[in-house]
Amino acid sequence: MRVLIVGGGVAGLTLAAKLLQQGRRPVIVEKAHAFEDKGYAIGLYPLGSCVLHGLGKYDELIERGQVADSYRIVDGRGGLMQDVDLSIFAGEIGPMVLISRTELIDLLQDAAGDADVRMGTTVSELHQPNDSGLVDVVLSDGTPEAFDVVIGCDGIHSPTRSMVFDAPADVFDSNWVLWVWWSEMPAWPRNEMLESWGKGRFFGLYPVADRVMVCAGMNENHITVEPTDLQPAKSYLHELFAEFSASDERIGSAIDSSTRFFSWRMADARAHEWVNGRVGLCGDAAVGFLPTAGAGANSAMRSAAALADELSRVNGQTASLALEMFEKRCRKIVEKNQKDSRRLAKYIFVENAMMAWSRNELVKHYPVAKMVGDIVDAMHTPF
Ligand SMILES: Cc1cc2nc3c(=O)[nH]c(=O)nc-3n(C[C@H](O)[C@H](O)[C@H](O)COP(=O)(O)OP(=O)(O)OC[C@H]3O[C@@H](n4cnc5c(N)ncnc54)[C@H](O)[C@@H]3O)c2cc1C
């Protein structure tokens, strides 16, 4: 069975690695000429990291990543709202691990090393089915090829999705932007994540093994400088987060330490359908995530593993059956995860003082056991 995977990101590489284990050698086309740093870390819950057990890469994740034991949420003045001990579920289902996206991609690339990877390549045309029931594809280098099945793993703005479905994706746009950067911060406790939730602004610190990912969130309409203008951008952040820095001077130092800001728009996407004949969508291409619940990469890896499992039960002729089963198996749970991340975004990305105050009161009284329980429950839900 010839499988084309469009996009060599988290979902695409996971899928390729799982197919290789079945003795199938997929083709991956990846738009980028080389994998580059995108400036952010990924928090892997057991929901996603468990897939790495089956790829022989879990121990490496633990070695290269950073186990997070503590998740603290404070208000804009540094007042503690939540202090969640993440270590309490680690023994039962496994820990939460933070790793830079670059390192995760590297690890998955290694697992998918024997795939036929074509960097700097996209799909220019896609037609299905041809007379033999195959999908005809023309690649951006002009090569025509035919595949039994094509999987769009090409991310939140998926060109594959636009090629095979007329209906545009359903988009939730918060109008907020996240500026993300790396900071050395050697004194930062490596097992602690900290989020400061203010009115119209958000600050987050997430340590990986050798550095800390720093995030500043704000409404795009209030931004007065370009993130690429380093010094004006730092001055802008100092002004915006003056109250935060007054309560925790490490926030000011984190801003000063930036050498480059990466800007991410806080909008997601949801495809109306996942499957059209022999073309399917997986990962953010099917259901794209805001980073708020830290669920996108987790869902992408889990879905890719489920898709590979369904594909293991078919041949080229019956491939569309596997796609149908995959959608039935994963769609509800992935859309629920996305709904949670949208809800959380509505809590975090708050502009109004009264709403921010009410939100803070709610967060203070939200049972920690429930927060941790949700993570454990996710692991006891078939996916
Ligand atoms: C700041 C930030 C923080 C995040 N934090 C977390 C977190 O803590 N936990 C978590 O679970 N998730 C997190 N996420 C979300 C997570 O990164 C995504 O959900 C995940 O990467 C989705 O995987 P994917 O493979 O579907 O898409 P991607 O990883 O985006 O990969 C898509 C790939 O397709 C390629 N591509 C695009 N177009 C084409 C084309 N036409 N042809 C060929 N290739 C193409 C791209 O170059 C890319 O390599 C975060 C996201 C951001 C932005």
The ligand as an SDF file (V2000), in Angstrom:
LIG
                    3D

 53 58  0  0  0  0  0  0  0  0999 V2000
    3.3210   28.4450   21.0130 C   0  0  0  0  0  0  0  0  0  0  0  0
    2.7340   27.0740   20.9330 C   0  0  0  0  0  0  0  0  0  0  0  0
    2.7610   26.2380   22.0370 C   0  0  0  0  0  0  0  0  0  0  0  0
    2.2030   24.9610   21.9750 C   0  0  0  0  0  0  0  0  0  0  0  0
    2.2510   24.1640   23.0780 N   0  0  0  0  0  0  0  0  0  0  0  0
    1.7240   22.9310   23.0310 C   0  0  0  0  0  0  0  0  0  0  0  0
    1.7900   22.0740   24.1670 C   0  0  0  0  0  0  0  0  0  0  0  0
    2.3040   22.4500   25.2170 O   0  0  0  0  0  0  0  0  0  0  0  0
    1.2410   20.8330   24.0730 N   0  0  0  0  0  0  0  0  0  0  0  0
    0.6420   20.4020   22.9330 C   0  0  0  0  0  0  0  0  0  0  0  0
    0.1620   19.2670   22.9070 O   0  0  0  0  0  0  0  0  0  0  0  0
    0.5540   21.1930   21.8410 N   0  0  0  0  0  0  0  0  0  0  0  0
    1.0760   22.4420   21.8600 C   0  0  0  0  0  0  0  0  0  0  0  0
    1.0100   23.2450   20.7570 N   0  0  0  0  0  0  0  0  0  0  0  0
    0.2770   22.7760   19.5540 C   0  0  0  0  0  0  0  0  0  0  0  0
    1.1160   21.8070   18.7160 C   0  0  0  0  0  0  0  0  0  0  0  0
    2.3370   22.3980   18.3690 O   0  0  0  0  0  0  0  0  0  0  0  0
    0.3420   21.4200   17.4700 C   0  0  0  0  0  0  0  0  0  0  0  0
   -0.9600   21.0410   17.8070 O   0  0  0  0  0  0  0  0  0  0  0  0
    1.0480   20.2590   16.7680 C   0  0  0  0  0  0  0  0  0  0  0  0
    2.3210   20.6430   16.3270 O   0  0  0  0  0  0  0  0  0  0  0  0
    0.2130   19.7570   15.6080 C   0  0  0  0  0  0  0  0  0  0  0  0
    0.9490   18.8000   14.8860 O   0  0  0  0  0  0  0  0  0  0  0  0
    0.7120   18.6390   13.3250 P   0  0  0  0  0  0  0  0  0  0  0  0
    1.6930   17.6330   12.8640 O   0  0  0  0  0  0  0  0  0  0  0  0
   -0.7110   18.4450   13.0370 O   0  0  0  0  0  0  0  0  0  0  0  0
    1.0860   20.0590   12.7270 O   0  0  0  0  0  0  0  0  0  0  0  0
    2.5280   20.7110   12.6920 P   0  0  0  0  0  0  0  0  0  0  0  0
    3.3590   20.2030   13.7840 O   0  0  0  0  0  0  0  0  0  0  0  0
    2.2700   22.1680   12.5550 O   0  0  0  0  0  0  0  0  0  0  0  0
    3.1560   20.1740   11.3390 O   0  0  0  0  0  0  0  0  0  0  0  0
    2.6610   20.5010   10.0710 C   0  0  0  0  0  0  0  0  0  0  0  0
    3.7970   20.2940    9.0820 C   0  0  0  0  0  0  0  0  0  0  0  0
    3.2650   20.4080    7.7660 O   0  0  0  0  0  0  0  0  0  0  0  0
    4.1630   21.1750    6.9950 C   0  0  0  0  0  0  0  0  0  0  0  0
    3.4120   21.7280    5.8790 N   0  0  0  0  0  0  0  0  0  0  0  0
    2.5430   22.7820    5.8840 C   0  0  0  0  0  0  0  0  0  0  0  0
    2.0420   22.9550    4.6540 N   0  0  0  0  0  0  0  0  0  0  0  0
    2.5830   22.0010    3.8580 C   0  0  0  0  0  0  0  0  0  0  0  0
    2.4380   21.6520    2.4930 C   0  0  0  0  0  0  0  0  0  0  0  0
    1.6180   22.3490    1.6700 N   0  0  0  0  0  0  0  0  0  0  0  0
    3.1310   20.6130    2.0060 N   0  0  0  0  0  0  0  0  0  0  0  0
    3.9750   19.9070    2.8200 C   0  0  0  0  0  0  0  0  0  0  0  0
    4.1610   20.1940    4.1210 N   0  0  0  0  0  0  0  0  0  0  0  0
    3.4530   21.2150    4.6350 C   0  0  0  0  0  0  0  0  0  0  0  0
    4.7130   22.2090    7.9730 C   0  0  0  0  0  0  0  0  0  0  0  0
    5.9100   22.7710    7.5150 O   0  0  0  0  0  0  0  0  0  0  0  0
    4.8790   21.3500    9.2120 C   0  0  0  0  0  0  0  0  0  0  0  0
    6.1500   20.7250    9.2490 O   0  0  0  0  0  0  0  0  0  0  0  0
    1.5860   24.5200   20.7770 C   0  0  0  0  0  0  0  0  0  0  0  0
    1.5600   25.3570   19.6580 C   0  0  0  0  0  0  0  0  0  0  0  0
    2.1330   26.6220   19.7290 C   0  0  0  0  0  0  0  0  0  0  0  0
    2.1100   27.4930   18.5010 C   0  0  0  0  0  0  0  0  0  0  0  0
  1  2  1  0
  2  3  1  0
  2 52  2  0
  3  4  2  0
  4  5  1  0
  4 50  1  0
  5  6  2  0
  6  7  1  0
  6 13  1  0
  7  8  2  0
  7  9  1  0
  9 10  1  0
 10 11  2  0
 10 12  1  0
 12 13  2  0
 13 14  1  0
 14 15  1  0
 14 50  1  0
 15 16  1  0
 16 17  1  0
 16 18  1  0
 18 19  1  0
 18 20  1  0
 20 21  1  0
 20 22  1  0
 22 23  1  0
 23 24  1  0
 24 25  2  0
 24 26  1  0
 24 27  1  0
 27 28  1  0
 28 29  2  0
 28 30  1  0
 28 31  1  0
 31 32  1  0
 32 33  1  0
 33 34  1  0
 33 48  1  0
 34 35  1  0
 35 36  1  0
 35 46  1  0
 36 37  1  0
 36 45  1  0
 37 38  2  0
 38 39  1  0
 39 40  1  0
 39 45  2  0
 40 41  1  0
 40 42  2  0
 42 43  1  0
 43 44  2  0
 44 45  1  0
 46 47  1  0
 46 48  1  0
 48 49  1  0
 50 51  2  0
 51 52  1  0
 52 53  1  0
M  END
$$$$
